[in-house]
Amino acid sequence: MVQKYQSPVRVYKHPFELVMAAYERRFPTCHLIPMFVASDVVEEETNEDGSNTRVERRCALDVDAPRLLKRIAGVEYVYFIQNNTLNRKERTLHIESHNETFSNRVIIHETCCYSVHPENDAWTCFEQTASLDIKSFFGFESTVEKIAMKQYASSIKKGKEIIEFYLKELQDDGISHVPRWTPSSLPLPLPRPTSLFSSSPILPKLTVTPPVSIPLPINAKDSTAQEANRDSSTLPADILTEILTGTPEDKLDADYIKRYLGDLTPLQESCLIRLRKWLQETHKGKIPKDEHILRFLRARDFNMDKAREILCQSLTWRKQHQVDYLLETWSSPQVLQDYYTGGWHHHDRDGRPLYVLRLGQMDTKGLVRALGEESLLRHVLSINEEGLRRCEENTKVFGRPISCWTCLVDLEGLNMRHLWRPGVKALLRIIEVVEANYPETLGRLLILRAPRVFPVLWTLVSPFIDENTRKKFLIFAGNDYQGPGGLVDYIDKEIIPDFLAGECMCEIPEGGLVPKSMYRTTEELENEDVRLWTETIYHSASIFKGAPHELLIEIIDASSVITWDFDMCKGDVVFNIYHSKRAPQPPRKDPPAAHGITSPVGNNVQLIDKSWTLGQDYSMVESPLTCKEGESVQGSHITRWPGFYILQWKFHNMPACLATNLPRVEDVLATLQVSSHKCKVMYYTEVLGSEDFRMACCDVQSLGSMTSLESSHSGFSQLSAATTSSSQSQSSSMISR
């Protein structure tokens, strides 16, 4: 399996030329990197005016590997070939490197680039990518992976101090400025790059990833590497702009990850960056904060595919139900304020927000009968949203990352009435929704005074709780929570609630039975649940092979703006926009069967009659846009004519192999799977007058965005979004993704 690595963007507050001068001092050898044995220039050429220089080097590494492995491999050193291109005029250095040793068994490829910061030409940026593919290695593949990862982690750790050492050396020599290249100036010596992995540890400024540094393969599975500290000066690209526009200096100088995210191994950091980059490409304007992305990565042990899947589902769920605005829009009914026995109460010894729930005193049956499932669910979601907010506040207060909270559950009073079937059903649904959308937010669950009936309840709910979450449960029976080893180990004595024999008054409702006069009929509860569940500006539709979903929009005034925002929940579709002077016939209630699907669901609407001819009865006004599963698409179209516009989501057929008329194997298999013939889209559209478009454009693009989870470090993407927004009003039409 090919292992890939993408570095964060590194920003150094020094001009490009000075960084190059400091970096050059590391070669041909560097005493700070004992394993970097030597580097020889194989070929060098410079153009006539000296603005461009290309250098090919051969670099040798003395890899820290067992002597036995070296003997088996038959090598003492590992060699890399590195091609560097320095453009002094454009102020860039591009580096490509690959391993020469064992190239038929191990394929290592690295690329890096030093460039001028886009917002400050007195600063320098560095980016790099690397890939590793171990074909075979004498049966020692896993060992080689661990060795490579160890070397890589070591170079990451030392990178910053190395570049700082040479910058200080330049300063001690009285060199604080290196002039920029001009046509009349002599070319500067080309910096000798370092490698991402081993030979030349990543420079704090610009770590050129020469083949040299990747002694041997790297792999994400190495436990040793997972314990290695990351270079805290590394920052994701999308953080940089906001830092430049007012983010506190400490986020840039050091310790953004340690300060706000906690310890991450280099590969965990790489996973975060790659997932964030994917989200930027597919969910423009709706990027959650790094802390939130990390929760989903941690919940799936940093498996990118699994984390991406559940994160996309959660983002769609948040948008559909407007969860980002829940704290501002949700007002708890009075019955909850009086009888829901839970509330926030200071924090635990680790600084985590503490939520106290007196479940044994709660009349679950009464609350369900008075409110219904949906109101209870909304209340619990508001608690979780408040918990996220409190975690952010405590992170600022305590100066360290706090991403989860502690929950204290008092079960005194729990009995068989709490096992009322509808109540348990509501509890299970709440657990299911919270597990899917708030992973890794529970740091610890303290269950106190568990009665004999508790095992029965635990047997019912535990299968619905993630295994990693269950490991955070601490259960105390009777008065076992008192004294050493109990509650005082997790909560300061002075804030233990009074009802647990503590000294702190806890302002949580005492509960009691909900008066039956507040009960509502089954019909009333069902209507309330339906209202809350469907209370959204978004609509859902299914798209079948042969049965697209179409939406009709009538435009009275030309130069109006049709805007849309939709998410691909399942499958791939092609999005089209058509115009017709005449109105289509009313939607058909029973669409024809399509490829084995006899009855598409009722939310599938088809408007374009099969007798219509494209170019005669209707015309295409935008180029088709292919949208992949998991993508979020926002865009707009400035209408040129009045009439009827049709937005169409059509099933995307996989193209057949170009080399033959025969279908590909995967295409044949896809046609045999009925489930692959159905796509699902969630969409929202709005028509704006041309005079309102410029002001509303930004709001349209951020419609449904992650306001409570939106990253405060997405500067680059936000700038590009703003640029796109301003340019929209200048063009006649646009589709953006």
VMD Tcl script that draws the C-alpha trace (Angstrom):
set ca {
  {0.00 0.00 0.00}
  {1.32 3.43 -0.94}
  {1.83 5.69 2.06}
  {1.45 9.40 1.38}
  {2.51 12.44 3.34}
  {1.68 16.09 2.82}
  {3.30 18.67 5.03}
  {1.59 21.71 6.44}
  {2.68 25.04 4.99}
  {5.61 26.37 6.98}
  {5.97 30.11 7.29}
  {9.26 31.71 8.25}
  {9.58 35.37 9.07}
  {12.71 35.82 6.97}
  {13.19 36.80 3.33}
  {13.60 34.07 0.75}
  {17.24 34.98 -0.01}
  {18.28 34.88 3.66}
  {16.62 31.50 4.12}
  {18.46 30.17 1.10}
  {21.76 31.43 2.50}
  {21.12 29.78 5.87}
  {20.02 26.58 4.25}
  {23.11 26.39 2.04}
  {25.37 26.26 5.09}
  {24.10 22.78 5.87}
  {25.97 21.30 2.96}
  {27.86 19.27 1.90}
  {27.52 17.80 5.39}
  {25.89 18.96 8.59}
  {27.22 18.19 12.06}
  {23.70 18.53 13.44}
  {22.62 15.61 11.26}
  {25.11 12.78 11.87}
  {23.34 10.41 9.48}
  {23.76 12.82 6.54}
  {27.13 11.56 5.35}
  {27.75 13.47 2.13}
  {26.32 15.04 -0.98}
  {27.98 15.39 -4.38}
  {26.95 17.59 -7.28}
  {26.43 15.37 -10.32}
  {25.36 18.07 -12.77}
  {24.83 21.83 -12.64}
  {23.70 24.37 -15.20}
  {22.77 28.07 -15.06}
  {21.11 30.17 -17.75}
  {22.76 33.23 -19.29}
  {21.42 35.90 -16.96}
  {21.90 33.75 -13.86}
  {18.25 33.80 -12.88}
  {17.77 30.02 -13.07}
  {20.01 27.24 -11.83}
  {19.38 23.51 -12.00}
  {21.46 21.16 -9.87}
  {21.40 17.38 -9.60}
  {22.89 15.90 -6.44}
  {23.63 12.44 -5.14}
  {23.21 12.25 -1.37}
  {24.29 9.51 1.03}
  {22.67 8.56 4.32}
  {23.97 6.34 7.06}
  {20.65 4.94 8.18}
  {20.29 3.98 11.82}
  {19.33 0.37 11.11}
  {20.30 -2.94 12.75}
  {23.67 -4.22 11.56}
  {22.08 -7.52 10.55}
  {19.62 -5.75 8.25}
  {22.45 -3.81 6.62}
  {24.34 -7.02 6.01}
  {21.30 -8.71 4.51}
  {20.63 -5.70 2.29}
  {24.29 -5.55 1.34}
  {24.62 -1.78 1.71}
  {26.30 0.58 4.14}
  {24.68 3.78 2.91}
  {21.41 4.70 1.23}
  {21.62 7.00 -1.79}
  {19.11 9.49 -3.16}
  {19.04 11.52 -6.35}
  {17.87 15.06 -5.99}
  {17.00 17.59 -8.72}
  {16.75 21.21 -7.64}
  {15.57 24.18 -9.68}
  {16.20 27.62 -8.22}
  {14.42 30.55 -9.87}
  {15.94 33.68 -8.41}
  {13.71 35.95 -10.41}
  {10.48 34.31 -9.21}
  {12.09 33.56 -5.82}
  {11.20 29.85 -5.76}
  {13.10 26.63 -5.21}
  {11.53 23.41 -6.50}
  {12.97 20.08 -5.46}
  {12.23 16.57 -6.66}
  {13.97 13.55 -5.22}
  {13.84 9.77 -5.37}
  {15.78 6.88 -3.93}
  {18.54 5.30 -5.99}
  {19.24 2.46 -3.56}
  {16.71 -0.42 -3.70}
  {14.68 1.47 -6.29}
  {13.30 -1.84 -7.58}
  {12.07 -2.79 -4.10}
  {11.15 0.54 -2.53}
  {9.78 3.59 -4.34}
  {10.20 6.90 -2.54}
  {9.31 10.19 -4.17}
  {9.43 13.65 -2.66}
  {8.65 17.11 -3.94}
  {9.06 20.40 -2.11}
  {8.84 24.06 -2.83}
  {10.17 27.18 -1.20}
  {8.34 30.33 -2.20}
  {7.55 33.86 -1.08}
  {4.55 34.21 1.20}
  {1.57 35.47 -0.84}
  {0.66 38.13 1.72}
  {4.11 39.23 2.89}
  {7.07 39.16 0.51}
  {9.49 39.39 3.44}
  {8.44 35.92 4.62}
  {9.04 32.50 3.13}
  {6.75 29.48 2.78}
  {7.63 25.83 2.44}
  {5.49 22.90 1.31}
  {6.30 19.29 0.58}
  {4.73 15.98 -0.30}
  {6.12 12.47 -0.18}
  {5.04 8.97 -1.04}
  {6.37 5.54 -0.12}
  {5.64 2.21 -1.76}
  {7.41 -0.89 -0.43}
  {7.25 -3.63 -3.03}
  {9.47 -6.07 -1.15}
  {12.46 -5.98 1.18}
  {13.85 -9.44 1.89}
  {10.92 -10.23 4.16}
  {11.70 -7.27 6.45}
  {9.04 -4.91 5.09}
  {7.53 -3.99 8.45}
  {10.96 -3.47 10.00}
  {11.98 -1.18 7.18}
  {8.77 0.80 7.60}
  {9.49 1.32 11.30}
  {13.08 2.37 10.63}
  {12.00 4.86 7.99}
  {9.33 6.31 10.23}
  {11.75 6.62 13.11}
  {14.22 8.52 10.93}
  {11.45 10.72 9.60}
  {10.12 11.56 13.07}
  {13.63 12.37 14.21}
  {14.21 14.77 11.32}
  {10.88 16.49 11.96}
  {11.83 17.01 15.59}
  {15.26 18.51 14.81}
  {14.29 20.52 11.76}
  {13.46 23.77 13.49}
  {16.55 23.97 15.65}
  {18.80 23.29 12.65}
  {17.55 26.19 10.56}
  {17.57 28.47 13.57}
  {21.17 27.47 14.23}
  {22.29 28.58 10.76}
  {20.22 31.75 10.81}
  {21.88 32.67 14.08}
  {25.24 31.80 12.58}
  {24.56 34.23 9.74}
  {23.58 36.88 12.26}
  {26.78 36.29 14.28}
  {28.73 36.76 11.05}
  {27.04 40.12 10.55}
  {24.78 38.93 7.72}
  {21.21 40.05 8.28}
  {20.29 40.81 4.68}
  {20.89 39.14 1.33}
  {19.97 41.29 -1.70}
  {17.43 40.06 -4.18}
  {18.51 38.95 -7.62}
  {18.59 41.52 -10.40}
  {19.63 41.02 -14.05}
  {22.99 42.56 -13.25}
  {23.67 40.58 -10.09}
  {25.66 37.40 -9.86}
  {23.73 34.19 -9.19}
  {23.65 33.02 -5.61}
  {24.80 29.51 -4.82}
  {21.93 27.04 -4.88}
  {20.88 25.88 -1.42}
  {21.46 22.24 -0.81}
  {18.11 20.77 0.09}
  {17.30 18.53 2.95}
  {14.97 15.62 2.82}
  {11.64 15.07 4.40}
  {12.74 11.90 5.98}
  {16.22 11.40 7.09}
  {19.19 12.87 5.45}
  {18.46 16.44 6.00}
  {15.83 17.04 8.58}
  {13.13 19.42 7.62}
  {14.37 22.93 8.04}
  {12.37 25.18 10.18}
  {12.19 27.43 7.23}
  {12.26 25.55 4.09}
  {12.95 21.95 4.37}
  {13.84 20.82 0.96}
  {12.93 17.21 0.82}
  {15.81 15.65 -0.95}
  {15.83 12.02 -1.52}
  {18.47 12.12 1.02}
  {16.13 12.45 3.81}
  {14.03 9.43 3.16}
  {16.49 6.78 4.01}
  {13.99 4.04 3.77}
  {10.22 3.81 3.60}
  {7.98 5.53 6.04}
  {4.75 4.13 7.31}
  {1.92 5.38 9.42}
  {1.85 2.22 11.49}
  {5.06 2.80 13.38}
  {4.33 3.15 17.06}
  {7.70 4.73 17.76}
  {6.95 7.52 15.32}
  {3.59 8.09 16.88}
  {5.35 9.09 20.07}
  {7.56 11.59 18.32}
  {6.93 15.28 18.87}
  {5.91 17.35 15.89}
  {7.57 20.56 14.78}
  {5.28 23.13 16.34}
  {6.19 25.75 13.77}
  {4.29 23.81 11.11}
  {0.91 25.27 10.28}
  {-1.81 24.14 7.87}
  {-2.04 26.36 4.81}
  {-5.51 27.60 5.52}
  {-4.44 28.94 8.92}
  {-1.86 31.35 7.57}
  {-4.03 34.10 6.13}
  {-6.07 34.50 9.26}
  {-2.87 34.64 11.27}
  {-1.75 37.49 9.06}
  {-5.05 39.28 9.45}
  {-5.20 39.36 13.20}
  {-4.81 35.93 14.75}
  {-2.64 36.03 17.91}
  {1.06 35.68 17.23}
  {1.44 32.62 19.43}
  {-0.56 30.58 16.94}
  {2.07 31.18 14.31}
  {5.22 31.22 16.38}
  {4.86 28.09 18.08}
  {2.58 26.02 19.30}
  {-0.67 26.20 17.49}
  {-1.07 22.43 17.44}
  {0.14 21.91 20.98}
  {-1.85 24.88 22.20}
  {-5.15 24.08 20.53}
  {-5.10 20.49 19.31}
  {-2.85 18.49 21.61}
  {0.06 16.23 20.75}
  {-0.07 14.87 17.22}
  {2.37 12.58 15.49}
  {3.60 13.74 12.07}
  {1.34 11.29 10.31}
  {-1.68 12.27 12.40}
  {-0.95 15.86 11.51}
  {-0.70 14.86 7.87}
  {-4.11 13.14 8.08}
  {-5.61 16.32 9.48}
  {-4.12 18.43 6.71}
  {-5.19 16.05 3.96}
  {-8.76 15.79 5.26}
  {-8.97 19.55 5.66}
  {-7.66 20.02 2.12}
  {-10.25 17.59 0.79}
  {-12.98 19.48 2.63}
  {-11.73 22.76 1.17}
  {-12.01 21.31 -2.31}
  {-15.46 19.78 -1.84}
  {-17.14 21.88 0.88}
  {-16.05 25.42 0.10}
  {-17.24 27.88 2.73}
  {-18.22 25.16 5.19}
  {-14.99 23.99 6.76}
  {-15.25 23.01 10.43}
  {-12.51 23.82 12.86}
  {-9.46 21.62 13.14}
  {-10.61 20.49 16.58}
  {-13.84 19.16 15.14}
  {-12.14 17.39 12.22}
  {-9.74 15.77 14.70}
  {-12.62 14.31 16.71}
  {-13.76 12.31 13.70}
  {-10.20 11.25 12.84}
  {-9.61 10.07 16.39}
  {-12.95 8.27 16.44}
  {-11.76 6.19 13.48}
  {-8.15 5.78 14.58}
  {-7.04 8.22 11.87}
  {-8.42 6.07 9.06}
  {-8.92 8.77 6.45}
  {-11.67 7.07 4.45}
  {-13.76 6.12 7.48}
  {-13.32 9.50 9.15}
  {-14.21 11.35 5.95}
  {-17.37 9.30 5.52}
  {-18.79 9.93 8.99}
  {-17.68 13.57 8.98}
  {-19.46 14.25 5.67}
  {-22.61 12.58 6.94}
  {-22.46 14.70 10.07}
  {-21.90 17.95 8.16}
  {-24.91 17.17 6.00}
  {-26.98 16.38 9.09}
  {-25.93 19.63 10.75}
  {-26.85 21.62 7.68}
  {-30.19 19.89 7.12}
  {-31.36 20.45 10.70}
  {-29.66 23.85 11.17}
  {-27.77 22.55 14.19}
  {-25.27 25.40 13.95}
  {-27.98 27.82 14.96}
  {-29.50 25.63 17.66}
  {-28.17 27.60 20.62}
  {-29.62 30.81 19.19}
  {-32.94 29.41 18.00}
  {-33.82 26.64 20.47}
  {-35.68 27.65 23.60}
  {-36.24 24.87 26.09}
  {-39.91 24.41 27.03}
  {-40.77 25.27 30.61}
  {-41.35 21.62 31.47}
  {-37.70 20.90 30.64}
  {-36.52 23.80 32.72}
  {-38.52 22.49 35.68}
  {-38.11 18.71 35.40}
  {-34.96 17.95 33.37}
  {-32.45 17.17 36.11}
  {-29.22 18.14 34.39}
  {-26.96 21.16 34.08}
  {-23.39 22.45 33.76}
  {-21.36 22.68 36.96}
  {-17.81 24.13 36.96}
  {-15.09 21.83 35.58}
  {-13.12 18.73 36.57}
  {-9.47 18.54 37.62}
  {-8.36 18.41 33.96}
  {-10.19 21.63 33.12}
  {-12.95 19.85 31.22}
  {-16.47 21.30 31.50}
  {-18.51 19.22 33.94}
  {-22.10 18.26 33.22}
  {-24.15 16.80 36.07}
  {-27.19 14.62 35.37}
  {-29.39 13.29 38.18}
  {-30.93 10.57 36.05}
  {-32.40 8.72 39.02}
  {-34.52 11.77 39.90}
  {-35.78 12.30 36.36}
  {-39.29 11.32 35.28}
  {-38.35 10.03 31.83}
  {-41.86 8.78 31.13}
  {-43.40 12.09 32.06}
  {-40.97 14.07 29.91}
  {-41.55 11.83 26.87}
  {-45.32 12.03 27.33}
  {-45.21 15.81 27.76}
  {-42.66 16.66 25.06}
  {-42.08 13.81 22.62}
  {-38.80 12.37 21.33}
  {-37.83 15.26 19.09}
  {-37.99 17.94 21.77}
  {-35.90 15.79 24.11}
  {-33.42 15.16 21.31}
  {-33.17 18.86 20.54}
  {-32.52 19.60 24.19}
  {-29.72 17.04 24.35}
  {-28.23 18.43 21.13}
  {-28.26 21.91 22.64}
  {-26.35 20.49 25.62}
  {-23.73 19.05 23.28}
  {-23.45 22.33 21.35}
  {-23.03 24.18 24.64}
  {-20.37 21.65 25.59}
  {-18.40 22.42 22.42}
  {-18.59 26.13 23.22}
  {-17.44 25.59 26.81}
  {-14.51 23.47 25.61}
  {-13.35 26.37 23.45}
  {-13.65 28.76 26.37}
  {-11.74 26.46 28.72}
  {-9.02 26.01 26.10}
  {-8.45 29.76 26.25}
  {-8.69 29.90 30.04}
  {-6.32 27.03 30.82}
  {-3.93 27.58 27.92}
  {-4.07 23.98 26.69}
  {-6.33 22.03 24.35}
  {-9.59 20.90 25.96}
  {-11.72 19.12 23.39}
  {-14.11 17.09 25.54}
  {-16.11 17.29 28.74}
  {-16.85 15.15 31.78}
  {-20.31 13.91 32.63}
  {-21.33 12.94 36.17}
  {-24.47 10.79 36.33}
  {-26.14 10.22 39.69}
  {-28.37 7.12 39.57}
  {-29.85 7.34 43.05}
  {-33.55 6.71 42.63}
  {-33.23 4.70 39.42}
  {-35.85 1.96 39.34}
  {-37.99 -0.10 36.96}
  {-40.13 2.89 35.96}
  {-37.08 4.23 34.12}
  {-37.19 1.12 31.93}
  {-40.49 2.20 30.37}
  {-40.19 1.04 26.77}
  {-40.92 4.34 24.93}
  {-38.49 6.09 27.27}
  {-35.73 3.57 26.57}
  {-36.48 3.91 22.84}
  {-36.05 7.68 23.07}
  {-32.81 7.21 25.01}
  {-31.41 4.83 22.39}
  {-32.22 7.26 19.60}
  {-30.51 10.09 21.45}
  {-27.43 7.93 21.97}
  {-27.39 7.02 18.27}
  {-27.54 10.64 17.10}
  {-24.95 11.86 19.61}
  {-22.54 9.01 18.83}
  {-22.75 9.79 15.10}
  {-22.28 13.54 15.33}
  {-20.29 14.25 18.52}
  {-17.53 11.63 18.57}
  {-14.69 11.99 21.05}
  {-16.47 14.75 22.96}
  {-16.96 12.73 26.13}
  {-13.74 12.63 28.08}
  {-15.03 10.72 31.10}
  {-18.38 9.46 32.40}
  {-18.68 9.07 36.15}
  {-21.67 6.91 37.15}
  {-22.42 7.18 40.87}
  {-24.71 5.25 43.24}
  {-25.61 2.63 40.66}
  {-28.54 0.54 41.99}
  {-29.28 -3.11 41.33}
  {-31.49 -2.30 38.36}
  {-28.61 -0.57 36.58}
  {-27.22 -3.77 34.93}
  {-30.58 -4.21 33.20}
  {-30.45 -0.69 31.76}
  {-26.79 -1.11 30.86}
  {-27.56 -4.30 28.96}
  {-30.10 -2.40 26.87}
  {-28.02 0.66 25.98}
  {-24.39 -0.55 25.92}
  {-24.58 -2.14 22.43}
  {-25.39 1.31 21.02}
  {-22.35 2.95 22.61}
  {-19.01 2.95 20.81}
  {-16.39 0.71 22.38}
  {-13.93 3.59 22.80}
  {-16.65 5.55 24.60}
  {-17.48 2.64 26.92}
  {-13.86 2.59 28.06}
  {-14.38 6.07 29.51}
  {-17.12 4.92 31.88}
  {-16.30 4.70 35.60}
  {-19.05 3.09 37.70}
  {-19.36 3.41 41.48}
  {-21.97 1.51 43.47}
  {-23.37 2.76 46.79}
  {-21.00 5.15 48.53}
  {-17.87 3.86 46.83}
  {-17.42 7.25 45.19}
  {-16.58 8.83 48.55}
  {-13.02 9.01 49.79}
  {-9.69 8.32 48.02}
  {-10.01 6.61 44.66}
  {-13.49 8.05 44.19}
  {-14.89 11.35 43.05}
  {-12.12 13.45 44.60}
  {-9.64 11.94 42.13}
  {-11.52 13.60 39.27}
  {-13.26 16.64 40.76}
  {-11.91 19.16 43.26}
  {-13.42 18.63 46.70}
  {-14.76 22.18 46.93}
  {-17.00 21.78 43.84}
  {-18.50 18.35 44.64}
  {-22.31 18.90 44.57}
  {-24.12 19.11 47.86}
  {-26.42 16.18 47.04}
  {-23.28 14.01 46.85}
  {-22.16 15.04 50.32}
  {-20.10 17.89 48.92}
  {-19.90 21.53 49.89}
  {-20.94 23.17 46.61}
  {-24.51 24.19 45.87}
  {-25.56 22.69 42.55}
  {-28.33 24.63 40.83}
  {-29.90 21.72 39.01}
  {-33.65 21.04 39.10}
  {-34.51 18.35 41.62}
  {-36.90 16.75 39.16}
  {-39.90 14.87 40.43}
  {-42.95 13.59 38.58}
  {-44.23 15.60 35.64}
  {-47.92 16.41 36.29}
  {-50.18 14.34 34.09}
  {-52.04 17.50 33.20}
  {-49.01 18.37 31.06}
  {-49.21 15.13 29.10}
  {-50.10 15.43 25.42}
  {-52.02 13.05 23.24}
  {-50.22 10.65 20.91}
  {-51.48 12.60 17.90}
  {-50.23 15.90 19.30}
  {-46.81 14.41 20.01}
  {-46.58 12.90 16.54}
  {-47.47 16.23 14.93}
  {-44.90 18.02 17.09}
  {-42.22 15.47 16.23}
  {-42.95 15.77 12.52}
  {-42.83 19.57 12.72}
  {-39.46 19.60 14.46}
  {-38.02 16.93 12.20}
  {-39.09 18.64 8.97}
  {-38.31 22.16 10.16}
  {-35.56 22.87 7.65}
  {-35.00 25.03 4.57}
  {-33.44 22.07 2.75}
  {-35.24 19.50 0.64}
  {-34.21 15.94 -0.14}
  {-34.65 14.11 -3.42}
  {-33.70 10.77 -4.90}
  {-32.19 10.41 -8.36}
  {-32.52 7.15 -10.25}
  {-30.90 5.85 -13.38}
  {-33.28 7.06 -16.04}
  {-35.28 9.21 -13.60}
  {-33.56 12.54 -12.79}
  {-34.90 15.00 -10.23}
  {-35.87 18.40 -11.63}
  {-36.85 21.70 -10.02}
  {-38.80 24.43 -11.80}
  {-38.04 28.12 -11.20}
  {-40.06 30.84 -12.95}
  {-38.21 34.07 -13.68}
  {-40.23 37.22 -14.37}
  {-37.41 39.77 -14.51}
  {-34.32 39.10 -16.57}
  {-30.97 39.48 -14.77}
  {-32.29 37.78 -11.67}
  {-29.92 35.44 -9.87}
  {-30.70 31.80 -9.16}
  {-28.59 30.49 -6.29}
  {-28.24 26.93 -5.05}
  {-26.58 25.01 -2.29}
  {-26.73 21.21 -2.34}
  {-24.93 18.23 -0.85}
  {-24.41 14.85 -2.47}
  {-25.49 12.45 0.26}
  {-25.20 9.35 -1.90}
  {-23.91 8.58 -5.38}
  {-22.63 10.79 -8.22}
  {-24.83 13.06 -10.33}
  {-24.58 15.49 -13.23}
  {-26.05 18.92 -12.48}
  {-27.62 20.86 -15.37}
  {-29.55 24.12 -15.80}
  {-32.00 24.52 -18.65}
  {-34.22 27.35 -19.90}
  {-37.58 27.12 -21.62}
  {-40.04 29.75 -22.79}
  {-43.00 27.55 -21.96}
  {-43.87 25.92 -18.69}
  {-43.39 22.15 -18.40}
  {-46.42 20.02 -17.64}
  {-47.21 19.24 -13.99}
  {-44.91 16.58 -12.45}
  {-45.83 13.02 -13.22}
  {-46.83 11.07 -10.14}
  {-45.74 7.70 -11.48}
  {-42.42 7.96 -13.30}
  {-41.70 5.07 -15.66}
  {-39.61 2.17 -14.50}
  {-35.90 2.63 -15.01}
  {-33.46 -0.25 -15.20}
  {-35.24 -2.49 -12.76}
  {-36.44 0.27 -10.43}
  {-40.19 0.18 -10.67}
  {-41.25 2.86 -8.23}
  {-38.96 5.79 -7.47}
  {-39.83 7.51 -4.23}
  {-42.32 10.34 -4.19}
  {-39.74 13.12 -3.79}
  {-38.41 12.44 -7.30}
  {-39.86 14.99 -9.73}
  {-39.44 14.97 -13.52}
  {-40.50 18.01 -15.56}
  {-38.87 17.79 -18.99}
  {-41.16 15.83 -21.26}
  {-39.55 13.07 -23.29}
  {-41.06 14.60 -26.43}
  {-39.13 17.84 -25.88}
  {-36.07 18.42 -28.06}
  {-32.95 20.04 -26.62}
  {-32.17 23.19 -28.58}
  {-35.73 23.56 -29.73}
  {-38.11 23.24 -26.78}
  {-35.50 24.06 -24.16}
  {-31.84 25.03 -24.04}
  {-28.86 24.41 -21.76}
  {-27.58 27.57 -20.08}
  {-24.67 26.12 -18.10}
  {-22.10 23.47 -18.83}
  {-22.90 20.18 -17.06}
  {-21.24 19.78 -13.69}
  {-20.33 16.33 -12.36}
  {-20.77 16.13 -8.59}
  {-19.26 13.30 -6.57}
  {-20.61 11.66 -3.44}
  {-19.75 13.65 -0.35}
  {-19.30 16.95 -2.17}
  {-21.03 20.19 -1.23}
  {-21.83 22.44 -4.17}
  {-22.72 26.13 -4.09}
  {-23.22 28.38 -7.08}
  {-25.37 30.86 -8.93}
  {-26.63 31.73 -12.39}
  {-27.48 35.21 -13.59}
  {-30.48 34.83 -15.84}
  {-30.51 36.51 -19.25}
  {-34.13 35.90 -20.22}
  {-37.46 35.62 -18.44}
  {-39.22 32.30 -18.59}
  {-38.80 28.95 -16.90}
  {-35.50 27.57 -15.59}
  {-35.12 23.91 -14.71}
  {-32.43 22.68 -12.31}
  {-31.74 19.03 -12.98}
  {-29.85 16.41 -11.00}
  {-29.22 13.41 -13.24}
  {-27.71 10.02 -12.45}
  {-24.04 9.99 -13.49}
  {-23.22 7.07 -15.78}
  {-19.64 5.87 -15.55}
  {-17.91 6.29 -18.93}
  {-17.04 3.12 -20.78}
  {-13.41 2.26 -21.44}
  {-12.10 4.44 -24.27}
  {-9.98 1.67 -25.72}
  {-12.85 -0.65 -26.50}
  {-16.54 -0.68 -27.17}
  {-16.98 -3.28 -24.45}
  {-18.05 -2.01 -21.04}
  {-15.56 -2.13 -18.20}
  {-15.87 -4.81 -15.56}
  {-16.74 -2.28 -12.87}
  {-19.46 -0.81 -15.09}
  {-21.01 -4.24 -15.54}
  {-20.88 -4.89 -11.80}
  {-22.45 -1.50 -11.11}
  {-25.40 -2.28 -13.36}
  {-26.01 -5.46 -11.43}
  {-26.34 -3.59 -8.15}
  {-29.74 -1.97 -7.75}
  {-28.45 0.20 -4.91}
  {-25.94 1.82 -7.26}
  {-28.85 3.12 -9.36}
  {-30.02 5.50 -6.66}
  {-28.50 8.79 -5.64}
  {-29.65 11.20 -2.96}
  {-29.27 14.96 -2.88}
  {-30.16 17.57 -0.26}
  {-30.68 21.01 -1.75}
  {-31.77 24.61 -1.19}
  {-32.40 27.23 -3.87}
  {-33.29 30.91 -3.82}
  {-33.91 33.61 -6.42}
  {-32.45 37.08 -5.84}
  {-33.00 40.32 -7.69}
  {-29.94 41.60 -9.52}
  {-29.80 44.68 -7.29}
  {-29.65 42.49 -4.18}
  {-27.19 39.95 -5.50}
  {-23.94 41.71 -4.65}
  {-24.94 42.16 -1.02}
  {-26.45 38.71 -0.67}
  {-23.79 36.80 -2.56}
  {-21.56 36.12 0.40}
  {-24.51 35.05 2.52}
  {-25.68 32.66 -0.19}
  {-22.30 31.01 -0.44}
  {-22.07 30.54 3.31}
  {-25.67 29.41 3.62}
  {-25.86 26.58 6.08}
  {-22.16 26.91 6.82}
  {-20.67 25.56 9.99}
  {-21.08 28.70 12.04}
  {-20.46 27.08 15.38}
  {-17.81 24.75 14.01}
  {-16.47 26.96 11.24}
  {-12.72 27.10 11.29}
  {-11.20 30.34 12.43}
  {-8.08 29.31 10.56}
  {-9.40 29.06 7.02}
  {-7.96 32.30 5.76}
  {-6.86 31.26 2.29}
  {-10.14 29.53 1.48}
  {-12.15 32.43 2.85}
  {-10.19 34.93 0.78}
  {-10.73 32.90 -2.37}
  {-14.42 32.56 -1.56}
  {-14.71 36.31 -1.13}
  {-12.93 36.88 -4.42}
  {-15.25 34.46 -6.16}
  {-18.26 36.17 -4.62}
  {-17.26 39.59 -5.86}
  {-16.56 38.26 -9.32}
  {-19.90 36.52 -9.57}
  {-21.77 39.74 -10.11}
  {-19.45 40.58 -12.98}
  {-20.12 37.40 -14.93}
  {-23.26 36.28 -16.63}
  {-23.23 32.91 -14.96}
  {-21.17 30.72 -12.70}
  {-21.10 27.28 -11.17}
  {-18.74 26.90 -8.25}
  {-17.78 23.96 -6.16}
}
mol new
graphics top color blue
foreach p $ca { graphics top sphere $p radius 0.5 }
foreach p [lrange $ca 0 end-1] q [lrange $ca 1 end] { graphics top cylinder $p $q radius 0.2 }
display resetview
